[in-house]
Every structure is written in structure tokens, then in C-alpha cells.
Amino acid sequence: MAKTLVRSLCFRLLPIGLAVALSGCGLVVMDPAGDVARQQSNLILWSTGLMLLIIVPVMALTILFAWRYRESNDEATYRPDWDHSTSLELIIWSAPLLIIIALGALTWVATHTLDPFRPLARTAPDRPVAASARPLEIQVVSLDWKWLFIYPEQGVATVNELVLPVDRPVRFRMSSSSMMNTFWVPSMAGMIYTMAGMETELNAVLNRPGRFEGLSGNYSGAGFSGMKFWTHGVDEAGFARWIEQVRAKPGRLDGATYLKLEAPSENVAPTGFGGVERGLFDRIVAMCVKPGTSCMSSMAHGGHPAVNNRPPDPDHAKGALTREPEEKGNSPHLMAPHGNAPGNRDRGDDANRNMTRLDVPALPGASAAARA
């Protein structure tokens, strides 16, 4: 008897407990601060509504039929030889077909309208972007395990801190130092992948000031849980003041500083660099920040000098795409470890946490110091 009372009390209190537990949860995706994310949330609502047009009637009719044609109901019509109804078939097939057509049209339009590579046509439903307006460019690099943001026009860079002017279009150019990650600020736009040696893009906008969480949605190793940053929406005057504060910082982000920053580290506090070496992001994408390394673009186009302006070598071998079949040979795997890995026998060794590149190609004729 006592167990029955306790069980009954628990079932009655369960909805109250769930309501209290969920009261502190914010539905960020459904209540965003940016126009792109708002359009994406509307797409979710429209898609859910269209699907409920089938789900709700089917569930209701299932309960209705089970009740109406139960064995004990003698008033229900009994027709054991019934097998077809043209009107019923039309309803059963036409309704799902119309919903699928509506979903397909909605998805096709939204896919093109919300293409992350497509420049914004508006910052809000009633605010189109002027043809002469220039978006703010921010270069994003996912590191192990932190985020690097470069403001090329302003000449500054930050780690784990992103500041955006409200109602101004922003163009993100994104890449990764090693592992694939996803750049995601739920209040601003959907997640976009970042990959080493490749560049992806996102056009977005924030429409209200505030502090919004940013994170990675793709597991990338031991420090993934701390790979978060705050995005601050400010007005134009506040953005200008913040830029001046970052410019006053003594550090400068050049190739040597980036190579140190690229090393794995966890739970990194926000920091800034008062200066940035020109063209650094392009070398990060081309994977040739380290002096003496050949850029990916030079490998693909055969014999062009690296992005770091190293003098061309007259004996430089042709790229693989321009060689004849008989000229091609074998080369070592760039990402494979050479010999036994330092942490292959020690499960707690720090080498097991290093997710960065293990080797990079060197230009032919480079010195041993350049290859090191």
C-alpha cells in the first residue's frame, strides 16, 4: 500500500519537477538575435507545422477508430466485405503528396536564400542592404582547442573573443589549423565546418546587442569541451572603442607567434593582439606559415613560389597535376607519424593529446634547419 502511494505521488510530482528543471533553459535557436538565424528558426517552425498536418490527424484517427470499432461497441457499423473507397484513397494519397510538395518548395527556396556563401540581401525583414554597403570581414581559424579571430581591415586579432557591430553584415572566412571543427553561434546563424587547407564562408548579422555563446559542434579531441567563446553585439561606437583597446595591446600576431599559438592548449582565456601580419590567414589556409614550407597552392599549380615569398627554385619539381604519368613517384604521408609515436605506450603522455599536423612538406633544396 505504501509503495503504491509513493509511486502515485512520484508520477504526480514528475511534471512539476520537469517544469522547474526546464524553466531555466533558453531556446536560443528558436529565439535568436540575428536575421539569418531567425529565418532558419522560421524554417523549422514551418516544416514542423506542415508535418503536423499529417501526424496530428493520424494520431487522432487512430484513437477514434480504436474506440469506435472496439469489440464491445454494438452500434458500430460492421462491414466485413468492405475493401475500397475512391474518396478515401484520394484523401489518403493527396494530403501527403501536397505536404511533400510544399516541404520541397520551402526547402528549395530556403536552401538558396540561406546559402552561407551568399552575401546578405537584408539585415532585417524591413532593412535591405545597400548595394554600396561593405560587410565587415573577419577571418576565423579553429585551433586546438581555441578560436582565433583576425580583423584584417582593423589590423587586430583576438583569441576566444568575438565582437560584432549590431545591424552590420559580417563576412566570415574560416579555416582550421588541423582538426575539422564547426563554427557555431546559435543566436546568429547555423554551424559551418572549418577544415585544414580549405576555406569556408558564412555571411550573417546580429540585430541586437548582448553577449551570445559561440562553440564548436564537432568533437576534436581532449580539449573540445572548453572550446567556447563569447560573441558580443555592440553599436558602432562601442565597436570602435573595442578596436582601439585591442590595438593598445603590445602583442603582434605574426607567423612565429601563430606557430606557438597553434600548439594544443585548453580553456584559454580571451586575449588580443594589437597587430597582425598581412596575409597570415592566406598562409594558414595554404598550410605554409612555417618558413621554408611549400604552400598547397604551389603544389597544385606546379612550381609557383610559396605564399611566404620564398625565392623560386629553378630546380623546383613540377606539381603532381602537371606531371606525366611516368614522372610521378611515391612520397611519404604528410600526416603519418614517423617511427613509434611518443605516447604509444603511455596512455597519459601529452603526445596523445596533440592533434596538430605531425609533418609538413619542405621545398626541394631546403636546408635541414628549414625542414626542422
C-alpha positions in Angstrom: 0.0 0.0 0.0 2.8 2.4 1.0 4.7 1.6 -2.3 1.6 2.3 -4.3 1.1 5.7 -2.6 4.8 6.7 -3.1 4.6 5.7 -6.8 1.4 7.7 -7.3 2.9 10.7 -5.6 6.1 10.5 -7.8 4.0 10.4 -11.0 2.1 13.4 -9.9 5.2 15.4 -9.0 7.1 14.4 -12.1 5.5 17.1 -14.4 6.1 19.8 -11.8 9.8 18.7 -11.4 10.3 18.8 -15.2 8.7 22.2 -15.5 11.0 23.6 -12.8 14.1 21.9 -14.3 13.3 23.3 -17.8 12.4 26.8 -16.6 16.0 27.9 -16.8 16.6 26.6 -20.3 16.7 29.2 -23.1 15.6 28.1 -26.5 18.3 30.1 -28.3 17.8 28.5 -31.7 14.1 29.5 -31.7 14.7 33.0 -30.2 17.9 34.2 -32.0 19.4 37.6 -32.2 20.3 37.6 -35.9 18.2 37.7 -39.1 19.8 34.6 -40.6 19.1 32.5 -37.5 15.6 34.0 -37.4 14.9 32.8 -40.9 16.3 29.3 -40.0 14.1 29.1 -36.9 11.1 30.1 -39.1 12.0 27.3 -41.5 12.0 24.8 -38.6 8.5 26.1 -37.5 7.0 25.9 -41.0 8.5 22.4 -41.6 7.2 21.2 -38.2 3.7 22.7 -38.9 3.4 21.1 -42.3 4.4 17.7 -40.9 1.9 18.0 -38.0 -0.9 18.3 -40.6 -0.4 14.6 -41.1 0.8 13.5 -37.7 -2.0 15.0 -35.6 -4.9 13.7 -37.7 -3.4 10.2 -38.0 -2.9 10.0 -34.2 -6.4 11.4 -33.5 -8.0 9.0 -36.0 -6.1 6.0 -34.5 -7.6 6.7 -31.1 -11.0 7.4 -32.7 -11.0 4.2 -34.7 -9.8 2.1 -31.8 -12.6 3.5 -29.6 -15.4 3.4 -32.2 -14.7 -0.1 -33.5 -13.9 -1.7 -30.2 -15.4 -5.2 -29.7 -17.9 -4.1 -27.1 -19.4 -1.4 -29.3 -22.5 -2.9 -30.8 -23.6 0.3 -32.5 -20.6 0.5 -34.9 -21.2 -0.5 -38.5 -19.9 -4.0 -39.3 -18.9 -4.4 -42.9 -16.5 -7.4 -43.2 -16.5 -7.3 -47.1 -15.5 -3.7 -47.5 -12.2 -3.2 -49.3 -12.2 0.0 -51.3 -13.3 3.7 -51.3 -12.2 6.1 -54.0 -12.9 9.2 -51.9 -10.9 7.8 -49.0 -8.0 6.8 -51.3 -7.9 10.4 -52.7 -7.7 11.8 -49.2 -5.0 9.3 -48.0 -2.7 10.0 -51.0 -3.4 13.6 -51.9 -2.8 15.1 -48.5 0.8 13.6 -48.0 1.6 14.5 -51.6 0.6 18.1 -51.2 2.6 18.3 -48.0 5.7 16.8 -49.6 5.4 19.3 -52.5 5.1 22.2 -50.0 8.1 20.9 -48.0 10.2 20.5 -51.2 9.4 24.0 -52.4 10.1 25.5 -48.9 13.4 23.7 -48.7 14.5 24.7 -52.2 13.8 28.4 -51.6 15.4 28.4 -48.1 18.5 26.5 -49.3 19.3 29.2 -51.9 18.2 32.1 -49.7 20.2 31.0 -46.7 23.3 29.9 -48.6 26.2 30.8 -46.3 28.3 31.9 -49.2 25.7 34.3 -50.5 26.1 37.9 -49.4 23.2 39.2 -47.3 20.4 41.0 -49.1 19.0 42.3 -45.8 19.8 42.8 -42.2 16.2 42.5 -41.1 12.8 41.9 -42.8 12.4 45.7 -43.4 16.0 46.7 -43.8 17.6 45.8 -47.2 21.4 46.0 -47.5 22.5 48.9 -49.8 24.4 47.9 -52.9 27.4 50.1 -51.8 27.5 48.6 -48.3 30.7 46.7 -47.4 30.4 43.9 -44.9 32.9 43.6 -42.0 35.4 40.8 -42.8 36.5 38.5 -40.0 38.9 35.6 -40.6 38.3 32.7 -38.3 40.7 29.8 -37.5 39.8 26.9 -35.3 42.9 25.8 -33.3 43.4 23.0 -30.7 41.4 24.0 -28.7 40.5 27.6 -29.1 39.3 30.1 -31.7 41.4 32.8 -33.5 39.6 35.8 -34.9 41.5 38.1 -37.3 40.1 41.6 -38.2 42.2 42.3 -41.4 40.8 45.8 -42.0 41.3 46.9 -38.4 44.7 45.1 -38.1 43.9 43.3 -34.8 43.3 39.7 -33.7 41.7 38.0 -30.7 41.5 34.6 -29.2 38.2 33.3 -27.9 36.6 36.7 -28.1 34.4 37.9 -31.0 32.9 41.4 -31.1 30.5 42.5 -33.8 28.7 45.8 -34.6 24.9 45.4 -34.5 23.0 45.5 -37.8 26.1 45.4 -39.9 26.6 42.5 -42.3 29.6 40.3 -41.4 31.5 38.0 -43.8 33.4 35.2 -42.0 36.2 33.5 -43.9 37.0 30.3 -42.0 39.7 27.6 -41.9 41.3 25.2 -39.4 44.9 24.6 -38.3 44.4 20.8 -38.1 41.2 19.0 -37.0 37.8 19.7 -38.5 35.5 21.8 -36.4 32.3 23.7 -36.7 31.9 27.4 -36.1 28.6 28.0 -34.4 27.0 31.0 -32.8 23.3 29.8 -32.4 22.0 33.3 -31.9 23.5 34.5 -35.2 23.4 31.6 -37.7 23.8 27.9 -38.3 27.0 26.0 -37.9 29.6 25.9 -40.7 32.5 23.5 -40.8 36.2 24.6 -40.7 38.8 22.3 -42.4 42.6 22.4 -42.7 43.8 23.5 -46.1 40.4 24.7 -47.1 38.4 27.9 -46.7 34.6 28.1 -46.0 32.4 31.2 -45.6 29.5 32.5 -43.7 27.5 35.7 -44.1 25.5 36.7 -41.1 24.4 39.6 -38.9 23.5 40.4 -35.3 20.4 42.5 -34.8 20.5 43.3 -31.1 23.3 44.0 -28.5 24.2 41.4 -25.9 26.5 38.5 -25.1 26.0 35.3 -27.0 27.7 31.9 -26.7 29.8 30.5 -29.5 31.1 27.0 -29.7 32.2 24.1 -31.8 29.8 21.3 -32.6 32.3 18.8 -33.9 34.4 16.7 -31.4 38.1 17.4 -31.9 40.0 15.9 -29.0 40.6 16.2 -25.3 40.1 20.0 -25.0 36.9 20.1 -27.0 34.6 20.8 -24.0 36.4 24.1 -23.4 36.4 25.2 -27.0 33.9 28.0 -26.4 33.9 31.8 -26.8 31.6 34.7 -26.2 30.2 36.9 -29.0 29.5 40.5 -28.1 27.0 42.6 -30.1 27.7 46.3 -29.7 26.9 49.5 -31.5 29.3 51.2 -34.0 30.7 53.5 -31.3 31.3 50.6 -28.9 32.9 48.5 -31.7 35.3 51.4 -32.5 36.3 51.7 -28.8 36.9 48.0 -28.5 39.1 48.0 -31.6 41.2 50.8 -30.0 41.5 48.8 -26.8 42.8 45.8 -28.7 45.2 47.9 -30.8 46.7 49.2 -27.5 47.8 45.6 -26.6 51.5 45.0 -27.0 51.5 41.7 -28.8 51.6 41.2 -32.6 50.3 38.2 -34.4 52.9 37.1 -37.0 54.0 33.7 -38.3 56.2 32.8 -35.3 53.6 33.9 -32.8 50.9 31.9 -34.7 53.0 28.7 -34.7 53.3 29.0 -30.9 49.5 29.7 -30.6 48.8 26.7 -32.8 50.1 24.3 -30.2 47.3 22.5 -28.3 46.1 24.2 -25.1 42.8 24.0 -23.2 40.4 26.5 -21.6 42.3 29.5 -23.0 41.3 32.9 -21.6 40.3 35.6 -24.1 43.3 37.7 -25.3 44.2 40.0 -28.1 47.0 41.1 -30.5 47.5 44.8 -31.3 48.9 44.0 -34.8 48.6 41.3 -37.4 51.0 40.3 -40.1 49.5 40.9 -43.5 48.5 37.8 -45.5 48.7 35.5 -42.5 45.3 34.0 -42.9 46.0 33.1 -46.6 49.2 31.3 -45.5 47.2 29.4 -42.8 44.7 28.2 -45.4 47.6 27.2 -47.7 49.4 25.5 -44.7 52.7 27.2 -45.2 53.0 29.5 -42.2 56.3 27.8 -41.2 59.2 29.3 -43.2 60.5 27.0 -45.9 57.3 25.1 -46.4 55.6 24.8 -49.7 52.1 26.2 -50.0 49.2 24.0 -51.0 48.5 26.3 -54.0 52.1 25.9 -55.2 51.8 22.1 -55.1 48.6 22.2 -57.1 49.8 24.6 -59.8 53.3 23.2 -60.2 56.3 25.3 -59.3 54.9 28.6 -58.1 56.7 30.2 -55.1 55.2 29.8 -51.7 52.9 32.4 -50.3 55.7 33.4 -47.8 57.5 34.9 -50.8 60.4 32.5 -50.8 62.6 33.0 -53.9 61.7 30.4 -56.6 64.0 27.5 -57.0 65.0 26.8 -60.7 65.2 23.1 -59.8 61.8 23.1 -58.2 59.9 19.9 -59.2 56.7 20.3 -61.2 53.4 19.9 -59.3 51.6 16.5 -59.4 48.8 17.8 -61.6 51.2 18.9 -64.3 53.4 15.8 -64.4 53.2 13.0 -66.9 52.2 9.6 -65.5 55.8 8.2 -65.8 57.1 11.2 -63.9 55.1 10.5 -60.8 56.6 8.6 -57.8 55.8 7.9 -54.2 56.0 10.4 -51.3 55.6 9.9 -47.5 52.2 10.5 -45.9 52.3 14.0 -44.5 50.1 13.3 -41.5 51.6 9.9 -40.6 53.9 9.7 -37.6 57.5 8.5 -38.3 58.5 5.6 -36.1 56.9 4.8 -32.8 54.6 7.6 -31.6 55.9 9.1 -28.3 52.7 8.2 -26.4 52.0 4.8 -27.9 52.9 3.0 -24.6 52.0 5.7 -22.1 48.2 6.4 -22.0 48.8 9.6 -20.1 51.5 11.1 -22.3 50.8 14.6 -23.6 51.7 13.4 -27.1 48.4 11.6 -27.1 46.6 14.9 -26.8 48.4 16.7 -29.7 46.0 16.8 -32.7 48.1 19.2 -34.8 50.0 18.3 -38.0 52.9 15.9 -37.5 54.8 16.8 -40.5 54.8 19.4 -43.3 56.5 19.3 -46.7 59.6 21.3 -47.4 60.6 22.8 -50.7 63.3 20.9 -52.6 66.8 22.1 -51.6 65.7 23.5 -48.3 68.2 23.3 -45.5 67.9 21.0 -42.6 67.1 23.9 -40.3 64.2 24.9 -42.5 62.9 21.3 -42.5 63.1 21.0 -38.7 
